[in-house]
Amino acid sequence: MAASSRRGFRAAALVGFFSLLSILVLAQARPSAWAGEIDEGEALFRARVAPPGTSGALLSGLGPTYNVEGCAGCHLNNGRGRPPLRLGEPLTQMVVRLSIDFAGEIVPHPAYGVQLNDQAVPGATPEGRAFVEYSVIKRRYGDGTGFELLKPHYGFLDMAFARLDERVLISVRMPPAVRGLGALEAVPEDAIQALADPTDENRDGISGRPNRVVDIVTGRETLGRFGWKAGQPTLRQQTAEAARIDMGVTSSLFPLEDCPPAQDQCARMSIDRSLELSDRALQAIESYLRHLPPPKRLGARNATSERGERLFTEFGCTLCHVPALPSPPAPTGAVAAYTDLLLHDMGEGLADHRPDHQASGREWRTAPLWGLGQEAAADEQVRYLHDGRARDLAEAILWHGGEASIARERFRVARAADRAALIAFLKSL
């Protein structure tokens, strides 16, 4: 697509978008034809997964190793997780992805697989524990006012099968909120591709590109849109993968337990275990998630938030956080998600150096911003960015680098009143 057409698409998305925001949500009523399936999916999503063979359990098959005993353990009230808030607190609502660079190929860790599981059912061994400490980075706004950023440092204890050596690639991630995922899945692929500009042909400093991943159901490579690096193409695949690596629950999409070669005990316990998440149950959870409506905007517009909206555009934030994307399930055919669902180089400060499909170790998918107001109002300790290092929205902006450096600097050198207005706008979403 030509650069001028891309600019036109972006401009069209901006024109009058706030007049649409009050109606850019999915219908709140559950479709009657799917109501039973959605209710079943909600019950499964909130259920505590029991160990294999537990009688009377709504869902069983936990382990042998796992991180959490149910979907809601990370997505309480369908919201996001959080990092530890006190020194020594375990990473109960975080996940630690692992891999190694083996002769130039990124592969799962031979002792721990794709994710460190810190819990295990009786008879199995937890893989190990991660903890986080922070160092303080001191900087100043353009007006001389100081601010502090927290840089995370991760350590590991009680590693049962191998020491993590210099080859290991680590990515610590906070579970995102799950509201509105169905609307994002419905965004046409060509609309996302239209926003891509991998070689920055229009010279605006933004070079977003899609991640390309394999859809297990079709066997074809397709556009990734879910996860911090857009590593999953569909809600079904995202749900099934999370069930397997977070809870040890297998399905027809992922029929094998995540038992790395070094874990003989895990392999022995998994022999002859049937699929633990039936296709019906997987379909029900998928339907529940698909019909969760996007978050509603919080409160009414006012002069301050309107000024913040203008600054959000002037600073260049909307070049990645595109205000609205077409999505047929919405009443108007669009959703105000504030994302382009593309990968962007976010700079060395946020890099995890762990590739994910075609995403590099410096690239992250543009996070949707809808729901920021609800989250801030519901939890004064809400955290931001992929690893929860940002204690507030200003810190989240100030961590931006790479393609977002210009927008970040415009925010950093802005007047205090302008910075406050932009934050007020974000809190209104």
N, C-alpha and C positions, 0 to 999 in steps of 0.2 A: 504494500500500500504506500502511495506517495506521502512524503512528509507533510505536504500541504493538506492532504486529506486527513491525516492523523490529527493535525492541528485543528481542522474543522470539526472532527469528531469530538475532541476535547472541549472546544469552544461551545459546541452544541449542548454538551452535557452540563456546562456551567450556566448557560442562559436560563434564567428563571428557575433554577433547580429548587430554590427554597419555596417557591410557590407549590412545588410538588410534594414537599417533604411530609406534609400532613396526611397525604393519601398514598405515599409510596410504601405501603406495608401489605403483607399478605392478609387475606381474610382471616379474622380471628376464629370464626366458627370452624370446627372440624368437619370435613366432608362426611356426610352421614354414611356413605358407602364404605368408608375406611375407619369409621369411629371405633369399631371393635378392635381392629388391628392396631390402631394408634394407642388405644388404652392398654392393650397387651404389651406393646412396645415400651410404653412409659413404665409399666410395672417391671418389666425386665431391666430397663435402664436404671431403675432405682433399687433393684434387688441386690441383696448380698449373695455373691456366688459362693456356693458350698463346695467342699472337697468332693472328689469323685465318689459315687456310690451313696451319697447322703439321701435318705428317703424323705420324700415330701418337700424337697427344695424346689423352688421355682426355676432355678438354674444351678446346675452343678458342673463340676469339672475344673475347679480351681487348681492351679499349679501344674506340675510340681513346684516350680518357682514362679513368683509373681511380684507385682508392686502394689496392687490394690485389689480389694475384694468386690468391686463393682464399679460400673461407669460413674455413678454419682459420687464415688469416693474422690474423684478428681474434678468432676463437674457439678459441684453442689449447686442446687437450684439452677442448673443449666449454665452456670457461670464459669469463670476461669479459675484455675488453681492459683497457688501463691508459693513463694519460696519460704524457707524458714525465716522467722522474724526475730529469733533469739539465738545466740551462740549455743551450739550443741543440739539444737532442734533438728530432727531428721528431715530429709527431703520427702515428706509424705505426699505432697501434691506436685511433685516434679518427677521427670524421668531423665535418665542419663543414657543417651545413645552412644554406642561404642562401635568402632570398626578399626581396621588396620590397613595400612598401605602395603600390600604384598606384591612386590615387583611391579609397581605402578598401577595395580588394580585395587580398588577399595572393596574390601570384603568384611563380613562380620568377624568379630573377635573370636579366635578359635576356642577360648575358654569361657567366654561370657555371651557370645551371640551378639545380637543387634542392640540389646538393652540390658543394663544391669538390674537384676531382680534382687531386691533386698529382703524378700520374705519367701517362705517355703512352707508347704504343708508338712505334717508329721511324717518323718521318714526321709525327707529331702533336706538339702543343705542350702540356706540362703547364700547367694553369690558374694555378697559383700555390702558395704555401706559407703555412701558418699556424704561428705559434709562440705559446707561452704564458709569461707571467711572473706571479708571485704577489706580492701585498701581504699583510702580516700584520695581522690584527685581534686585539687582545688583550682578553680578557674574564676574568671571575672566576666561580668556582663560589660557591654560597651560603656555603660555609665560608671563603671568602677565597682559596682556592687558585687560582692563575692558569692560564689555558689560552690557546692560540693557534689561530686559524683562518686558513686560506689562502684568499684571494680571488683567482680567476684573472682575468687580463687578456690579451686575445688581440690579436695583431698579424699583419700579412700582408706577405709579401715576393714579389717577382717576379711580380706579377699581370700576366698576359699580355694580357688583353683589355679591362680597364677598372679604374679605381680604385674601391674600395668607398666609396661616399659615405654621407651621413647617412640615406639611405632604406633602407639594407640592414638586414635582420633576420637575426641570427646565432644559431645554436644549436649548441654543441659537445657532442657526445655520445660516451660510451664504450660500446662494444658489450657488451651483457649476456650472461650465461651462457645456454646454450640447453637445459640439462637440464630435463626435465619439461614442455616446451611442449605436448606432446600432451595431458597431463592438464589444463592450463589451457584448451586449446581445447575440451575436452569439458565444461567447466563450463556448465550450462544458462544461457541468457541470462536467463531469468526469475529465477534465483537471484542473479545479479549485479544485476539491476534491483531486486530486493527489498531490497538493501542501500543503494540510492541514496536520498538525502534532499536534493535540490538546494536546497530552501528552508529547510533545518534546522528542520523542523516539530517535532522532539522537543527542540529547544533544547539539544543537547549540544555545540554548537560545530563539528560536523562536517557538511559539506554535499556529500558525494561525489555525482558524477553521471557517467554513461557518456559516452564519446565516440561519436559517430555518424559512420560512414564508409561509403563505397560499396564493396560487394563487386563487383569487376570481372567475376567469372564470372557472377553472377546479375543484375547491374545494379541491385540494390536497396540501399537504405541499411540498414545493420545496425550492431551493436555492435562497436566496436573494442576489442581486448584485447591486442595485441602492440605492443611499442615503448615508449619512455619516456613518450610521450603517448597511448598506446593508439591509434595511427594506422593500424593494420592489423587486419583482421577475422579472417584465417585464416592458417594456416601457409603455405599455397600462395602466397598473395599476398605475405606477408612475405618468403618466400624469393625469389620472382621479382623483387620490387622491389629487394631487396638485390643480387641478381645484376646488375641493370641499372645502378644508380647507384653501387655499390661497385666493380664489375669491368667494366662496359660490356658485359655479356652479355645479349642480348635473348631473349625467350621469347614464347609466344603471348599471355600476359597483358600483357606490355610489349614490343611488337614494334619500337618505335622507339628508336634510340640517344638518350641525353640530350645532344643537340647543340644548345646554345642558339643563338639567331639570330646572335649576334656571331661564332660559330665556323664560318666557311665551310669551313675545312680539315677539321674533324670531319665536317661534312655530306658533303663530297666522298668521304672515306674510307669512309663508311657506305652509299654508293649500291650497290644490288644485293647487299647482304649478306643472306644468308638467316638465319632464326632460329637462334640459336647454342645455346640450351638447349632441347632437344627436350622434348615433353610427357612422354616416358618418363623422361628424366633429371630433370626437375622433379618428377615423381611419386616417383622413387626418393629424391631428397634429402628431400622432404616426409615420406616414410615413415620414413626414418632419424631425422629429428628427432622425428616423432610418437611413435616407440617408444623414445626415450631416456628412461629412468626418472628420476623426480625424485631429487634428492640424498638420500642417507641421512643421518640424524642422526649427529653425531659423538660417540662416547663414551656413557657411561652417565650417567643423572641423578644428581645429588648434592644435598646440602642447599643449597649456594650457588646452583646453577642453578635449583632449585625456588623459592628465595626470589626470585631474579631474575624467574622466570615470574610470580609473584604481583605483583611490582612493575610488570612490563610491563603487566599488566591494570589495576592500580590507577592508574597514571599516565595511562591512557587510550590507550595505544598500539594496543590491539586494536580500537579503534573504526575504524581504517583497515586495520591489519595483521591482518585477521580470520584466526584460527588455522587454520580448515579450511573448505574449500569443497566442495560436492558435485561429483563427477567420476566418471561411470559406469565408465571403464576401470579405476579403482583397485579392488582386491579388496573394500574395504568401501564403495565408492561415494563416497569423499571423499579429498581430498588436503590435507596440511598445508602450504599454500603461504605463509601469512601475508600475504595480499593480499586486497583486495576487487575488484581490477581496475577501479577507478573513478578518475576524475580528482578531485584535490583542490588547492585553492589553497594553495601552500606558501610564500607570502610573497614579499616583494621581494628578499630575500637570494638566493633560488634562481631567481628569475624570469629567463627568457631573452627575454621580450617578443616572442616569435615564435609566433603562433597556429599550430595544427596541426589542420586540420578544425574541430571544434567546441571544441577545447581552447584556452584562453586562454594568453597569454604568462606567466602565473603558475601555471598548473595542470600537474600531473604525475600520471601513473598511479601508484598505490601499488605500489612495487617488492616483488616476492616476497622473503621473507627466508630461505627454505629454502636450504641450502647454504653459509650464512655460515661455519659451522665448518670445513667442508672447504676452502673458499677460503683462510681465514686460516691453516690448517695447511699448505696446499700452497705458499703464497707469502707470505712475510713482508712483501712490498712491495705487497700487494693494496690497491687504492684503492676508494672508495665514492662514491655519488651519481652523478648522470647525467653529470657531467664529471670525475669522479675527484678532486675537490678535497679530499675527506676522507681523511686518512691513517690513520684508525682509526675504529672504530664510535662512540666517544664524539663525535668531531668530526662524524660524519654526523648524529647526533642533535642536536647543538648548532646545526647549520645549519637545522634545521626551523623554519619560521615559519608564518604564516597560520593555517590550521585546526589545525596541530600545535603552536601556540605554548604552549598550556596544558600539553600532555604534555612538551614540551621544558623548560619552566620547572620542572616537578615533578622532572625528572631533574637539572637544573642546581642546584637548591637542596637536593637530597637529600644525605644523609650519604655520605661517600666509600665506606663499606662497601656501602651500598645501590646506589650507582652501579656499583661493581665487580661486584655480584651480577647486576645487569641485563645488563651486558656479558658476564658468564660465561654467562648464559642464551642470549644471541644467538649466542655462539660454540659453543654446544652444538647449534645447529640444523643 
